[in-house]
């Protein structure tokens, strides 16, 4: 791998992390166009194709009260941010209700993988179930 390849992978990581912070965590959906291509391909079973459909999905899932102040949103603690070529994968733990122990939670791993081309996210996969 060349230094140029590493630089592209580092830039791709930063695009995905910036998108996550601004669009997902801060709910600044107007900024999605800065990071995500209009013809975005979504492999999650609960969301439709394209940037406009992604924004509609996020508004329905996260709320549409407008962007949160930077100091008011919780930052995701990523365990791993991996890049290879045009792919970037975010890995983190998220607590969910423990089915075996009511009132308790269990940490489960979540994975989001993004393809980045020409400085924009063009494709997404995750481990979410419908």
Backbone atoms as SQL, in Angstrom:
CREATE TABLE atoms (id INTEGER PRIMARY KEY, chain TEXT, resi INTEGER, resn TEXT, atom TEXT, x REAL, y REAL, z REAL);
INSERT INTO atoms VALUES
  (1, 'A', 1, 'UNK', 'N', 0.840, -1.171, 0.000),
  (2, 'A', 1, 'UNK', 'CA', 0.000, 0.000, 0.000),
  (3, 'A', 1, 'UNK', 'C', 0.890, 1.241, 0.000),
  (4, 'A', 2, 'UNK', 'N', 0.538, 2.188, -0.831),
  (5, 'A', 2, 'UNK', 'CA', 1.335, 3.406, -0.943),
  (6, 'A', 2, 'UNK', 'C', 0.865, 4.452, 0.061),
  (7, 'A', 3, 'UNK', 'N', 1.664, 5.468, 0.223),
  (8, 'A', 3, 'UNK', 'CA', 1.277, 6.587, 1.080),
  (9, 'A', 3, 'UNK', 'C', 0.021, 7.267, 0.566),
  (10, 'A', 4, 'UNK', 'N', -0.140, 7.320, -0.765),
  (11, 'A', 4, 'UNK', 'CA', -1.350, 7.915, -1.352),
  (12, 'A', 4, 'UNK', 'C', -2.582, 7.098, -1.002),
  (13, 'A', 5, 'UNK', 'N', -2.458, 5.762, -1.026),
  (14, 'A', 5, 'UNK', 'CA', -3.579, 4.891, -0.650),
  (15, 'A', 5, 'UNK', 'C', -3.978, 5.123, 0.805),
  (16, 'A', 6, 'UNK', 'N', -2.986, 5.235, 1.676),
  (17, 'A', 6, 'UNK', 'CA', -3.263, 5.478, 3.096),
  (18, 'A', 6, 'UNK', 'C', -3.935, 6.840, 3.287),
  (19, 'A', 7, 'UNK', 'N', -3.504, 7.814, 2.515),
  (20, 'A', 7, 'UNK', 'CA', -4.096, 9.148, 2.616),
  (21, 'A', 7, 'UNK', 'C', -5.561, 9.137, 2.190),
  (22, 'A', 8, 'UNK', 'N', -5.871, 8.395, 1.131),
  (23, 'A', 8, 'UNK', 'CA', -7.258, 8.279, 0.669),
  (24, 'A', 8, 'UNK', 'C', -8.094, 7.569, 1.727),
  (25, 'A', 9, 'UNK', 'N', -7.573, 6.487, 2.304),
  (26, 'A', 9, 'UNK', 'CA', -8.312, 5.771, 3.343),
  (27, 'A', 9, 'UNK', 'C', -8.541, 6.659, 4.565),
  (28, 'A', 10, 'UNK', 'N', -7.540, 7.445, 4.949),
  (29, 'A', 10, 'UNK', 'CA', -7.694, 8.363, 6.086),
  (30, 'A', 10, 'UNK', 'C', -8.752, 9.427, 5.775),
  (31, 'A', 11, 'UNK', 'N', -8.740, 9.938, 4.543),
  (32, 'A', 11, 'UNK', 'CA', -9.745, 10.935, 4.140),
  (33, 'A', 11, 'UNK', 'C', -11.140, 10.314, 4.137),
  (34, 'A', 12, 'UNK', 'N', -11.248, 9.075, 3.658),
  (35, 'A', 12, 'UNK', 'CA', -12.542, 8.390, 3.651),
  (36, 'A', 12, 'UNK', 'C', -13.063, 8.190, 5.077),
  (37, 'A', 13, 'UNK', 'N', -12.172, 7.790, 5.999),
  (38, 'A', 13, 'UNK', 'CA', -12.571, 7.656, 7.403),
  (39, 'A', 13, 'UNK', 'C', -13.119, 8.979, 7.925),
  (40, 'A', 14, 'UNK', 'N', -12.422, 10.061, 7.624),
  (41, 'A', 14, 'UNK', 'CA', -12.837, 11.363, 8.144),
  (42, 'A', 14, 'UNK', 'C', -14.198, 11.776, 7.589),
  (43, 'A', 15, 'UNK', 'N', -14.451, 11.503, 6.319),
  (44, 'A', 15, 'UNK', 'CA', -15.761, 11.811, 5.727),
  (45, 'A', 15, 'UNK', 'C', -16.861, 11.060, 6.471),
  (46, 'A', 16, 'UNK', 'N', -16.656, 9.776, 6.707),
  (47, 'A', 16, 'UNK', 'CA', -17.667, 8.965, 7.393),
  (48, 'A', 16, 'UNK', 'C', -17.847, 9.440, 8.835),
  (49, 'A', 17, 'UNK', 'N', -16.759, 9.699, 9.546),
  (50, 'A', 17, 'UNK', 'CA', -16.868, 10.173, 10.925),
  (51, 'A', 17, 'UNK', 'C', -17.529, 11.543, 11.003),
  (52, 'A', 18, 'UNK', 'N', -17.179, 12.437, 10.091),
  (53, 'A', 18, 'UNK', 'CA', -17.827, 13.757, 10.072),
  (54, 'A', 18, 'UNK', 'C', -19.312, 13.632, 9.777),
  (55, 'A', 19, 'UNK', 'N', -19.676, 12.776, 8.819),
  (56, 'A', 19, 'UNK', 'CA', -21.090, 12.550, 8.519),
  (57, 'A', 19, 'UNK', 'C', -21.795, 12.026, 9.762),
  (58, 'A', 20, 'UNK', 'N', -21.211, 11.046, 10.424),
  (59, 'A', 20, 'UNK', 'CA', -21.840, 10.450, 11.602),
  (60, 'A', 20, 'UNK', 'C', -22.084, 11.523, 12.668),
  (61, 'A', 21, 'UNK', 'N', -21.062, 12.339, 12.913),
  (62, 'A', 21, 'UNK', 'CA', -21.194, 13.355, 13.953),
  (63, 'A', 21, 'UNK', 'C', -22.256, 14.396, 13.586),
  (64, 'A', 22, 'UNK', 'N', -22.168, 14.946, 12.399),
  (65, 'A', 22, 'UNK', 'CA', -23.073, 16.043, 12.026),
  (66, 'A', 22, 'UNK', 'C', -24.490, 15.555, 11.708),
  (67, 'A', 23, 'UNK', 'N', -24.599, 14.485, 10.939),
  (68, 'A', 23, 'UNK', 'CA', -25.918, 14.054, 10.462),
  (69, 'A', 23, 'UNK', 'C', -26.606, 13.130, 11.459),
  (70, 'A', 24, 'UNK', 'N', -25.919, 12.133, 11.981),
  (71, 'A', 24, 'UNK', 'CA', -26.538, 11.156, 12.875),
  (72, 'A', 24, 'UNK', 'C', -26.625, 11.698, 14.311),
  (73, 'A', 25, 'UNK', 'N', -25.489, 12.076, 14.865),
  (74, 'A', 25, 'UNK', 'CA', -25.483, 12.506, 16.263),
  (75, 'A', 25, 'UNK', 'C', -26.133, 13.879, 16.470),
  (76, 'A', 26, 'UNK', 'N', -25.770, 14.848, 15.639),
  (77, 'A', 26, 'UNK', 'CA', -26.313, 16.204, 15.812),
  (78, 'A', 26, 'UNK', 'C', -27.649, 16.391, 15.119),
  (79, 'A', 27, 'UNK', 'N', -28.033, 15.428, 14.267),
  (80, 'A', 27, 'UNK', 'CA', -29.311, 15.475, 13.548),
  (81, 'A', 27, 'UNK', 'C', -29.409, 16.715, 12.642),
  (82, 'A', 28, 'UNK', 'N', -28.270, 17.088, 12.072),
  (83, 'A', 28, 'UNK', 'CA', -28.224, 18.218, 11.145),
  (84, 'A', 28, 'UNK', 'C', -28.399, 17.654, 9.732),
  (85, 'A', 29, 'UNK', 'N', -29.652, 17.325, 9.409),
  (86, 'A', 29, 'UNK', 'CA', -29.955, 16.631, 8.165),
  (87, 'A', 29, 'UNK', 'C', -29.642, 17.458, 6.929),
  (88, 'A', 30, 'UNK', 'N', -29.653, 18.768, 7.053),
  (89, 'A', 30, 'UNK', 'CA', -29.297, 19.625, 5.919),
  (90, 'A', 30, 'UNK', 'C', -27.846, 19.406, 5.496),
  (91, 'A', 31, 'UNK', 'N', -27.002, 18.959, 6.412),
  (92, 'A', 31, 'UNK', 'CA', -25.591, 18.711, 6.091),
  (93, 'A', 31, 'UNK', 'C', -25.368, 17.376, 5.390),
  (94, 'A', 32, 'UNK', 'N', -26.396, 16.531, 5.303),
  (95, 'A', 32, 'UNK', 'CA', -26.235, 15.223, 4.663),
  (96, 'A', 32, 'UNK', 'C', -25.697, 15.360, 3.244),
  (97, 'A', 33, 'UNK', 'N', -26.136, 16.378, 2.535),
  (98, 'A', 33, 'UNK', 'CA', -25.683, 16.584, 1.156),
  (99, 'A', 33, 'UNK', 'C', -24.174, 16.846, 1.078),
  (100, 'A', 34, 'UNK', 'N', -23.574, 17.301, 2.179),
  (101, 'A', 34, 'UNK', 'CA', -22.126, 17.525, 2.212),
  (102, 'A', 34, 'UNK', 'C', -21.337, 16.218, 2.180),
  (103, 'A', 35, 'UNK', 'N', -21.976, 15.134, 2.630),
  (104, 'A', 35, 'UNK', 'CA', -21.269, 13.869, 2.822),
  (105, 'A', 35, 'UNK', 'C', -21.798, 12.712, 1.993),
  (106, 'A', 36, 'UNK', 'N', -23.050, 12.793, 1.562),
  (107, 'A', 36, 'UNK', 'CA', -23.714, 11.641, 0.961),
  (108, 'A', 36, 'UNK', 'C', -24.174, 11.971, -0.450),
  (109, 'A', 37, 'UNK', 'N', -23.916, 11.063, -1.385),
  (110, 'A', 37, 'UNK', 'CA', -24.301, 11.249, -2.787),
  (111, 'A', 37, 'UNK', 'C', -25.825, 11.148, -2.940),
  (112, 'A', 38, 'UNK', 'N', -26.354, 11.868, -3.917),
  (113, 'A', 38, 'UNK', 'CA', -27.809, 11.856, -4.165),
  (114, 'A', 38, 'UNK', 'C', -28.313, 10.468, -4.544),
  (115, 'A', 39, 'UNK', 'N', -27.481, 9.691, -5.253),
  (116, 'A', 39, 'UNK', 'CA', -27.897, 8.359, -5.686),
  (117, 'A', 39, 'UNK', 'C', -27.399, 7.262, -4.738),
  (118, 'A', 40, 'UNK', 'N', -27.264, 7.609, -3.494),
  (119, 'A', 40, 'UNK', 'CA', -26.836, 6.730, -2.401),
  (120, 'A', 40, 'UNK', 'C', -27.592, 5.401, -2.429),
  (121, 'A', 41, 'UNK', 'N', -26.846, 4.306, -2.290),
  (122, 'A', 41, 'UNK', 'CA', -27.424, 2.960, -2.279),
  (123, 'A', 41, 'UNK', 'C', -27.494, 2.482, -0.831),
  (124, 'A', 42, 'UNK', 'N', -28.672, 2.091, -0.405),
  (125, 'A', 42, 'UNK', 'CA', -28.923, 1.663, 0.972),
  (126, 'A', 42, 'UNK', 'C', -29.218, 0.166, 0.992),
  (127, 'A', 43, 'UNK', 'N', -28.442, -0.576, 1.764),
  (128, 'A', 43, 'UNK', 'CA', -28.664, -2.023, 1.874),
  (129, 'A', 43, 'UNK', 'C', -29.408, -2.397, 3.152),
  (130, 'A', 44, 'UNK', 'N', -29.774, -1.422, 3.965),
  (131, 'A', 44, 'UNK', 'CA', -30.546, -1.689, 5.168),
  (132, 'A', 44, 'UNK', 'C', -31.986, -1.993, 4.771),
  (133, 'A', 45, 'UNK', 'N', -32.582, -3.048, 5.302),
  (134, 'A', 45, 'UNK', 'CA', -33.927, -3.430, 4.872),
  (135, 'A', 45, 'UNK', 'C', -35.017, -2.442, 5.265),
  (136, 'A', 46, 'UNK', 'N', -34.742, -1.556, 6.206),
  (137, 'A', 46, 'UNK', 'CA', -35.787, -0.648, 6.679),
  (138, 'A', 46, 'UNK', 'C', -35.729, 0.737, 6.043),
  (139, 'A', 47, 'UNK', 'N', -34.806, 0.970, 5.131),
  (140, 'A', 47, 'UNK', 'CA', -34.676, 2.287, 4.494),
  (141, 'A', 47, 'UNK', 'C', -34.643, 2.138, 2.977),
  (142, 'A', 48, 'UNK', 'N', -35.160, 3.152, 2.299),
  (143, 'A', 48, 'UNK', 'CA', -35.202, 3.139, 0.832),
  (144, 'A', 48, 'UNK', 'C', -33.943, 3.762, 0.246),
  (145, 'A', 49, 'UNK', 'N', -33.824, 3.668, -1.068),
  (146, 'A', 49, 'UNK', 'CA', -32.650, 4.161, -1.796),
  (147, 'A', 49, 'UNK', 'C', -32.663, 5.680, -1.946),
  (148, 'A', 50, 'UNK', 'N', -31.476, 6.258, -2.054),
  (149, 'A', 50, 'UNK', 'CA', -31.325, 7.672, -2.370),
  (150, 'A', 50, 'UNK', 'C', -31.212, 8.561, -1.139),
  (151, 'A', 51, 'UNK', 'N', -30.568, 9.699, -1.322),
  (152, 'A', 51, 'UNK', 'CA', -30.332, 10.649, -0.239),
  (153, 'A', 51, 'UNK', 'C', -31.632, 11.175, 0.351),
  (154, 'A', 52, 'UNK', 'N', -32.592, 11.555, -0.480),
  (155, 'A', 52, 'UNK', 'CA', -33.853, 12.101, 0.032),
  (156, 'A', 52, 'UNK', 'C', -34.572, 11.081, 0.912),
  (157, 'A', 53, 'UNK', 'N', -34.574, 9.823, 0.512),
  (158, 'A', 53, 'UNK', 'CA', -35.210, 8.781, 1.322),
  (159, 'A', 53, 'UNK', 'C', -34.442, 8.537, 2.623),
  (160, 'A', 54, 'UNK', 'N', -33.129, 8.640, 2.577),
  (161, 'A', 54, 'UNK', 'CA', -32.336, 8.493, 3.794),
  (162, 'A', 54, 'UNK', 'C', -32.677, 9.602, 4.785),
  (163, 'A', 55, 'UNK', 'N', -32.745, 10.819, 4.306),
  (164, 'A', 55, 'UNK', 'CA', -33.075, 11.943, 5.196),
  (165, 'A', 55, 'UNK', 'C', -34.457, 11.751, 5.801),
  (166, 'A', 56, 'UNK', 'N', -35.431, 11.337, 4.996),
  (167, 'A', 56, 'UNK', 'CA', -36.785, 11.083, 5.513),
  (168, 'A', 56, 'UNK', 'C', -36.751, 9.984, 6.578),
  (169, 'A', 57, 'UNK', 'N', -35.994, 8.931, 6.329),
  (170, 'A', 57, 'UNK', 'CA', -35.867, 7.839, 7.289),
  (171, 'A', 57, 'UNK', 'C', -35.251, 8.334, 8.595),
  (172, 'A', 58, 'UNK', 'N', -34.162, 9.108, 8.503),
  (173, 'A', 58, 'UNK', 'CA', -33.502, 9.608, 9.705),
  (174, 'A', 58, 'UNK', 'C', -34.414, 10.536, 10.501),
  (175, 'A', 59, 'UNK', 'N', -35.166, 11.377, 9.812),
  (176, 'A', 59, 'UNK', 'CA', -36.102, 12.268, 10.505),
  (177, 'A', 59, 'UNK', 'C', -37.161, 11.463, 11.246),
  (178, 'A', 60, 'UNK', 'N', -37.650, 10.406, 10.627),
  (179, 'A', 60, 'UNK', 'CA', -38.660, 9.562, 11.270),
  (180, 'A', 60, 'UNK', 'C', -38.072, 8.808, 12.461),
  (181, 'A', 61, 'UNK', 'N', -36.834, 8.339, 12.330),
  (182, 'A', 61, 'UNK', 'CA', -36.202, 7.554, 13.392),
  (183, 'A', 61, 'UNK', 'C', -35.663, 8.409, 14.536),
  (184, 'A', 62, 'UNK', 'N', -35.071, 9.559, 14.182),
  (185, 'A', 62, 'UNK', 'CA', -34.356, 10.361, 15.174),
  (186, 'A', 62, 'UNK', 'C', -35.103, 11.611, 15.610),
  (187, 'A', 63, 'UNK', 'N', -36.137, 11.983, 14.869),
  (188, 'A', 63, 'UNK', 'CA', -36.868, 13.211, 15.171),
  (189, 'A', 63, 'UNK', 'C', -36.434, 14.337, 14.266),
  (190, 'A', 64, 'UNK', 'N', -37.310, 15.306, 14.114),
  (191, 'A', 64, 'UNK', 'CA', -37.057, 16.414, 13.177),
  (192, 'A', 64, 'UNK', 'C', -37.174, 17.755, 13.898),
  (193, 'A', 65, 'UNK', 'N', -36.554, 17.858, 15.064),
  (194, 'A', 65, 'UNK', 'CA', -36.623, 19.093, 15.835),
  (195, 'A', 65, 'UNK', 'C', -35.540, 20.089, 15.440),
  (196, 'A', 66, 'UNK', 'N', -34.739, 19.747, 14.477),
  (197, 'A', 66, 'UNK', 'CA', -33.645, 20.618, 14.072),
  (198, 'A', 66, 'UNK', 'C', -32.337, 20.133, 14.673),
  (199, 'A', 67, 'UNK', 'N', -31.225, 20.688, 14.219),
  (200, 'A', 67, 'UNK', 'CA', -29.916, 20.243, 14.700),
  (201, 'A', 67, 'UNK', 'C', -29.745, 20.466, 16.205),
  (202, 'A', 68, 'UNK', 'N', -29.063, 19.533, 16.828),
  (203, 'A', 68, 'UNK', 'CA', -28.714, 19.663, 18.238),
  (204, 'A', 68, 'UNK', 'C', -27.432, 20.479, 18.353),
  (205, 'A', 69, 'UNK', 'N', -27.293, 21.270, 19.407),
  (206, 'A', 69, 'UNK', 'CA', -26.013, 21.945, 19.631),
  (207, 'A', 69, 'UNK', 'C', -24.905, 20.906, 19.809),
  (208, 'A', 70, 'UNK', 'N', -23.704, 21.240, 19.369),
  (209, 'A', 70, 'UNK', 'CA', -22.591, 20.284, 19.424),
  (210, 'A', 70, 'UNK', 'C', -22.366, 19.753, 20.832),
  (211, 'A', 71, 'UNK', 'N', -22.558, 20.576, 21.847),
  (212, 'A', 71, 'UNK', 'CA', -22.309, 20.134, 23.214),
  (213, 'A', 71, 'UNK', 'C', -23.494, 19.390, 23.828),
  (214, 'A', 72, 'UNK', 'N', -24.599, 19.282, 23.093),
  (215, 'A', 72, 'UNK', 'CA', -25.795, 18.617, 23.615),
  (216, 'A', 72, 'UNK', 'C', -25.962, 17.195, 23.097),
  (217, 'A', 73, 'UNK', 'N', -25.114, 16.772, 22.195),
  (218, 'A', 73, 'UNK', 'CA', -25.276, 15.429, 21.637),
  (219, 'A', 73, 'UNK', 'C', -24.199, 14.501, 22.188),
  (220, 'A', 74, 'UNK', 'N', -24.592, 13.254, 22.335),
  (221, 'A', 74, 'UNK', 'CA', -23.666, 12.249, 22.837),
  (222, 'A', 74, 'UNK', 'C', -22.837, 11.702, 21.676),
  (223, 'A', 75, 'UNK', 'N', -21.528, 11.704, 21.837),
  (224, 'A', 75, 'UNK', 'CA', -20.639, 11.168, 20.811),
  (225, 'A', 75, 'UNK', 'C', -20.591, 9.646, 20.917),
  (226, 'A', 76, 'UNK', 'N', -20.661, 8.982, 19.784),
  (227, 'A', 76, 'UNK', 'CA', -20.557, 7.534, 19.737),
  (228, 'A', 76, 'UNK', 'C', -19.119, 7.132, 20.042),
  (229, 'A', 77, 'UNK', 'N', -18.972, 6.170, 20.923),
  (230, 'A', 77, 'UNK', 'CA', -17.645, 5.653, 21.260),
  (231, 'A', 77, 'UNK', 'C', -17.357, 4.468, 20.332),
  (232, 'A', 78, 'UNK', 'N', -16.716, 4.752, 19.215),
  (233, 'A', 78, 'UNK', 'CA', -16.393, 3.686, 18.268),
  (234, 'A', 78, 'UNK', 'C', -15.256, 2.837, 18.819),
  (235, 'A', 79, 'UNK', 'N', -15.442, 1.535, 18.769),
  (236, 'A', 79, 'UNK', 'CA', -14.389, 0.609, 19.183),
  (237, 'A', 79, 'UNK', 'C', -13.337, 0.491, 18.078),
  (238, 'A', 80, 'UNK', 'N', -13.823, 0.503, 16.822),
  (239, 'A', 80, 'UNK', 'CA', -12.938, 0.404, 15.664),
  (240, 'A', 80, 'UNK', 'C', -13.478, 1.273, 14.540),
  (241, 'A', 81, 'UNK', 'N', -12.591, 1.904, 13.817),
  (242, 'A', 81, 'UNK', 'CA', -12.902, 2.576, 12.554),
  (243, 'A', 81, 'UNK', 'C', -11.875, 2.033, 11.574),
  (244, 'A', 82, 'UNK', 'N', -12.353, 1.195, 10.666),
  (245, 'A', 82, 'UNK', 'CA', -11.467, 0.487, 9.739),
  (246, 'A', 82, 'UNK', 'C', -11.682, 0.985, 8.327),
  (247, 'A', 83, 'UNK', 'N', -10.612, 1.054, 7.562),
  (248, 'A', 83, 'UNK', 'CA', -10.734, 1.432, 6.160),
  (249, 'A', 83, 'UNK', 'C', -9.863, 0.519, 5.319),
  (250, 'A', 84, 'UNK', 'N', -10.428, 0.144, 4.184),
  (251, 'A', 84, 'UNK', 'CA', -9.661, -0.590, 3.182),
  (252, 'A', 84, 'UNK', 'C', -10.204, -0.173, 1.835),
  (253, 'A', 85, 'UNK', 'N', -9.342, 0.418, 1.032),
  (254, 'A', 85, 'UNK', 'CA', -9.785, 0.914, -0.269),
  (255, 'A', 85, 'UNK', 'C', -10.868, 1.955, -0.078),
  (256, 'A', 86, 'UNK', 'N', -12.000, 1.760, -0.744),
  (257, 'A', 86, 'UNK', 'CA', -13.089, 2.741, -0.658),
  (258, 'A', 86, 'UNK', 'C', -14.119, 2.402, 0.419),
  (259, 'A', 87, 'UNK', 'N', -13.840, 1.394, 1.258),
  (260, 'A', 87, 'UNK', 'CA', -14.771, 0.985, 2.313),
  (261, 'A', 87, 'UNK', 'C', -14.292, 1.473, 3.679),
  (262, 'A', 88, 'UNK', 'N', -15.253, 1.935, 4.479),
  (263, 'A', 88, 'UNK', 'CA', -14.989, 2.339, 5.864),
  (264, 'A', 88, 'UNK', 'C', -16.014, 1.635, 6.736),
  (265, 'A', 89, 'UNK', 'N', -15.543, 0.985, 7.796),
  (266, 'A', 89, 'UNK', 'CA', -16.457, 0.306, 8.714),
  (267, 'A', 89, 'UNK', 'C', -16.320, 0.904, 10.113),
  (268, 'A', 90, 'UNK', 'N', -17.488, 1.234, 10.680),
  (269, 'A', 90, 'UNK', 'CA', -17.582, 1.696, 12.058),
  (270, 'A', 90, 'UNK', 'C', -18.078, 0.534, 12.898),
  (271, 'A', 91, 'UNK', 'N', -17.426, 0.293, 14.038),
  (272, 'A', 91, 'UNK', 'CA', -17.837, -0.785, 14.933),
  (273, 'A', 91, 'UNK', 'C', -17.971, -0.198, 16.333),
  (274, 'A', 92, 'UNK', 'N', -19.121, -0.468, 16.959),
  (275, 'A', 92, 'UNK', 'CA', -19.355, 0.066, 18.298),
  (276, 'A', 92, 'UNK', 'C', -20.324, -0.832, 19.043),
  (277, 'A', 93, 'UNK', 'N', -20.326, -0.685, 20.365),
  (278, 'A', 93, 'UNK', 'CA', -21.246, -1.443, 21.204),
  (279, 'A', 93, 'UNK', 'C', -22.415, -0.529, 21.567),
  (280, 'A', 94, 'UNK', 'N', -23.598, -1.138, 21.614),
  (281, 'A', 94, 'UNK', 'CA', -24.796, -0.390, 21.981),
  (282, 'A', 94, 'UNK', 'C', -25.588, -1.239, 22.973),
  (283, 'A', 95, 'UNK', 'N', -26.032, -0.643, 24.086),
  (284, 'A', 95, 'UNK', 'CA', -26.840, -1.427, 25.030),
  (285, 'A', 95, 'UNK', 'C', -28.266, -1.601, 24.515),
  (286, 'A', 96, 'UNK', 'N', -28.778, -2.806, 24.679),
  (287, 'A', 96, 'UNK', 'CA', -30.178, -3.085, 24.355),
  (288, 'A', 96, 'UNK', 'C', -30.783, -3.826, 25.549),
  (289, 'A', 97, 'UNK', 'N', -32.105, -3.832, 25.668),
  (290, 'A', 97, 'UNK', 'CA', -32.711, -4.577, 26.777),
  (291, 'A', 97, 'UNK', 'C', -32.292, -6.046, 26.744),
  (292, 'A', 98, 'UNK', 'N', -31.947, -6.566, 27.908),
  (293, 'A', 98, 'UNK', 'CA', -31.540, -7.962, 28.022),
  (294, 'A', 98, 'UNK', 'C', -32.789, -8.844, 28.046),
  (295, 'A', 99, 'UNK', 'N', -32.992, -9.684, 27.037),
  (296, 'A', 99, 'UNK', 'CA', -34.195, -10.518, 27.010),
  (297, 'A', 99, 'UNK', 'C', -34.248, -11.542, 28.149),
  (298, 'A', 100, 'UNK', 'N', -33.099, -11.850, 28.731),
  (299, 'A', 100, 'UNK', 'CA', -33.044, -12.834, 29.805),
  (300, 'A', 100, 'UNK', 'C', -33.157, -12.202, 31.193),
  (301, 'A', 101, 'UNK', 'N', -33.027, -10.872, 31.260),
  (302, 'A', 101, 'UNK', 'CA', -33.050, -10.202, 32.568),
  (303, 'A', 101, 'UNK', 'C', -33.796, -8.872, 32.448),
  (304, 'A', 102, 'UNK', 'N', -35.116, -8.876, 32.644),
  (305, 'A', 102, 'UNK', 'CA', -35.893, -7.637, 32.541),
  (306, 'A', 102, 'UNK', 'C', -35.313, -6.526, 33.432),
  (307, 'A', 103, 'UNK', 'N', -35.269, -5.320, 32.860),
  (308, 'A', 103, 'UNK', 'CA', -34.726, -4.179, 33.587),
  (309, 'A', 103, 'UNK', 'C', -33.233, -4.000, 33.425),
  (310, 'A', 104, 'UNK', 'N', -32.564, -4.953, 32.798),
  (311, 'A', 104, 'UNK', 'CA', -31.122, -4.855, 32.574),
  (312, 'A', 104, 'UNK', 'C', -30.847, -4.718, 31.083),
  (313, 'A', 105, 'UNK', 'N', -29.619, -4.367, 30.761),
  (314, 'A', 105, 'UNK', 'CA', -29.214, -4.267, 29.364),
  (315, 'A', 105, 'UNK', 'C', -28.032, -5.183, 29.108),
  (316, 'A', 106, 'UNK', 'N', -27.821, -5.440, 27.841),
  (317, 'A', 106, 'UNK', 'CA', -26.674, -6.207, 27.388),
  (318, 'A', 106, 'UNK', 'C', -26.061, -5.424, 26.217),
  (319, 'A', 107, 'UNK', 'N', -24.741, -5.382, 26.158),
  (320, 'A', 107, 'UNK', 'CA', -24.069, -4.675, 25.075),
  (321, 'A', 107, 'UNK', 'C', -23.969, -5.574, 23.849),
  (322, 'A', 108, 'UNK', 'N', -24.397, -5.064, 22.716),
  (323, 'A', 108, 'UNK', 'CA', -24.279, -5.802, 21.463),
  (324, 'A', 108, 'UNK', 'C', -23.435, -4.988, 20.486),
  (325, 'A', 109, 'UNK', 'N', -22.760, -5.668, 19.584),
  (326, 'A', 109, 'UNK', 'CA', -21.933, -5.014, 18.573),
  (327, 'A', 109, 'UNK', 'C', -22.807, -4.549, 17.418),
  (328, 'A', 110, 'UNK', 'N', -22.537, -3.347, 16.927),
  (329, 'A', 110, 'UNK', 'CA', -23.186, -2.800, 15.741),
  (330, 'A', 110, 'UNK', 'C', -22.096, -2.491, 14.722),
  (331, 'A', 111, 'UNK', 'N', -22.430, -2.714, 13.461),
  (332, 'A', 111, 'UNK', 'CA', -21.498, -2.487, 12.365),
  (333, 'A', 111, 'UNK', 'C', -22.190, -1.636, 11.306),
  (334, 'A', 112, 'UNK', 'N', -21.528, -0.629, 10.852),
  (335, 'A', 112, 'UNK', 'CA', -21.982, 0.152, 9.703),
  (336, 'A', 112, 'UNK', 'C', -20.812, 0.228, 8.744),
  (337, 'A', 113, 'UNK', 'N', -21.052, -0.124, 7.495),
  (338, 'A', 113, 'UNK', 'CA', -20.005, -0.077, 6.480),
  (339, 'A', 113, 'UNK', 'C', -20.447, 0.862, 5.377),
  (340, 'A', 114, 'UNK', 'N', -19.545, 1.727, 4.972),
  (341, 'A', 114, 'UNK', 'CA', -19.826, 2.739, 3.954),
  (342, 'A', 114, 'UNK', 'C', -18.816, 2.629, 2.818),
  (343, 'A', 115, 'UNK', 'N', -19.291, 2.865, 1.593),
  (344, 'A', 115, 'UNK', 'CA', -18.393, 2.999, 0.435),
  (345, 'A', 115, 'UNK', 'C', -18.307, 4.485, 0.116),
  (346, 'A', 116, 'UNK', 'N', -17.082, 4.973, -0.043),
  (347, 'A', 116, 'UNK', 'CA', -16.838, 6.384, -0.332),
  (348, 'A', 116, 'UNK', 'C', -16.188, 6.501, -1.707),
  (349, 'A', 117, 'UNK', 'N', -16.766, 7.358, -2.545),
  (350, 'A', 117, 'UNK', 'CA', -16.185, 7.629, -3.864),
  (351, 'A', 117, 'UNK', 'C', -16.216, 9.125, -4.111),
  (352, 'A', 118, 'UNK', 'N', -15.095, 9.652, -4.561),
  (353, 'A', 118, 'UNK', 'CA', -15.001, 11.074, -4.898),
  (354, 'A', 118, 'UNK', 'C', -15.474, 11.964, -3.760),
  (355, 'A', 119, 'UNK', 'N', -15.133, 11.595, -2.530),
  (356, 'A', 119, 'UNK', 'CA', -15.436, 12.430, -1.381),
  (357, 'A', 119, 'UNK', 'C', -16.858, 12.356, -0.861),
  (358, 'A', 120, 'UNK', 'N', -17.654, 11.413, -1.357),
  (359, 'A', 120, 'UNK', 'CA', -19.047, 11.268, -0.899),
  (360, 'A', 120, 'UNK', 'C', -19.333, 9.806, -0.569),
  (361, 'A', 121, 'UNK', 'N', -20.205, 9.610, 0.411),
  (362, 'A', 121, 'UNK', 'CA', -20.667, 8.266, 0.745),
  (363, 'A', 121, 'UNK', 'C', -21.678, 7.860, -0.317),
  (364, 'A', 122, 'UNK', 'N', -21.431, 6.719, -0.959),
  (365, 'A', 122, 'UNK', 'CA', -22.295, 6.277, -2.055),
  (366, 'A', 122, 'UNK', 'C', -23.079, 5.001, -1.741),
  (367, 'A', 123, 'UNK', 'N', -22.682, 4.310, -0.646),
  (368, 'A', 123, 'UNK', 'CA', -23.327, 3.027, -0.357),
  (369, 'A', 123, 'UNK', 'C', -23.190, 2.726, 1.137),
  (370, 'A', 124, 'UNK', 'N', -24.163, 1.992, 1.682),
  (371, 'A', 124, 'UNK', 'CA', -24.177, 1.672, 3.121),
  (372, 'A', 124, 'UNK', 'C', -24.745, 0.290, 3.391),
  (373, 'A', 125, 'UNK', 'N', -24.110, -0.412, 4.314),
  (374, 'A', 125, 'UNK', 'CA', -24.602, -1.691, 4.836),
  (375, 'A', 125, 'UNK', 'C', -24.592, -1.584, 6.349),
  (376, 'A', 126, 'UNK', 'N', -25.512, -2.281, 7.013),
  (377, 'A', 126, 'UNK', 'CA', -25.459, -2.353, 8.476),
  (378, 'A', 126, 'UNK', 'C', -25.975, -3.693, 8.940),
  (379, 'A', 127, 'UNK', 'N', -25.932, -3.880, 10.253),
  (380, 'A', 127, 'UNK', 'CA', -26.382, -5.149, 10.813),
  (381, 'A', 127, 'UNK', 'C', -27.804, -5.058, 11.332),
  (382, 'A', 128, 'UNK', 'N', -28.509, -3.963, 11.069),
  (383, 'A', 128, 'UNK', 'CA', -29.872, -3.777, 11.565),
  (384, 'A', 128, 'UNK', 'C', -30.821, -4.763, 10.885),
  (385, 'A', 129, 'UNK', 'N', -31.789, -5.181, 11.642),
  (386, 'A', 129, 'UNK', 'CA', -32.814, -6.085, 11.113),
  (387, 'A', 129, 'UNK', 'C', -34.120, -5.343, 11.012),
  (388, 'A', 130, 'UNK', 'N', -34.932, -5.768, 10.076),
  (389, 'A', 130, 'UNK', 'CA', -36.235, -5.134, 9.884),
  (390, 'A', 130, 'UNK', 'C', -37.250, -5.706, 10.851);
